[in-house]
Amino acid sequence: MFRLATLVASFAGVAAFAPSGRSAPTSALRMAFETELGAQPPIGFWDPLGLLKDADQARFDRLREVEIKHGRVCMLAVLGHITTAAGVRFPAEAGGVSYTDVKAGLAAFDSLPPAGVAQVLMFIGLMEYGFKARKQEIEDASVQYAQYKFKWSDATLEKKKAIELNNGRAAQMGILALMIHEKLNNDPYVINSLLGAPVPFNV
């Protein structure tokens, strides 16, 4: 089950960016992709698999929406991984098992009964449904709050969006690395080990 979960996580982004049959964009549209948010130094526009070769603006917008969403989820996942690895738990239970008895990382599935796993998945599904139902309202409110509270200009907002996008990309690679190293030798924080400060994990 854990190997399947890791495999699914590894290819989630690839599946989301699978090419679809659409009419070829104009050269002007292609150039527009190359100047979109996220195409920035030092790499610039990077599409090694040619996923945008035959994409139109709607296809690009859908891929960008998926990328941002995956990035946000992975940023929360990395934070959750670090927090639970440090021993922090909510004072609650899932499937009759206290969270204090649940291991960190993918090993959590070893600690939870099927009812607990179902409870977690149902909670994720409810969050997904709730956000989808009010997505535009939430995003508009976030922008309005930033402009009112912090007095951000349009240029600053674009910069913050670029930062979020890059942090999300890094988090996608980060959580994938944590899962892989956990399953390899139960040492997800392998960099700490290499630096001589190993992190005890689920011991």
PyMOL commands that set and color helices and strands:
alter all, ss='L'
color gray80, all
select helices_A, chain A and resi 2-16+27-34+57-85+99-101+105-111+114-133+135-149+154-185+190-194
alter helices_A, ss='H'
color red, helices_A
select strands_A, chain A and resi 93-94+97-98
alter strands_A, ss='S'
color yellow, strands_A
deselect
rebuild
show_as cartoon
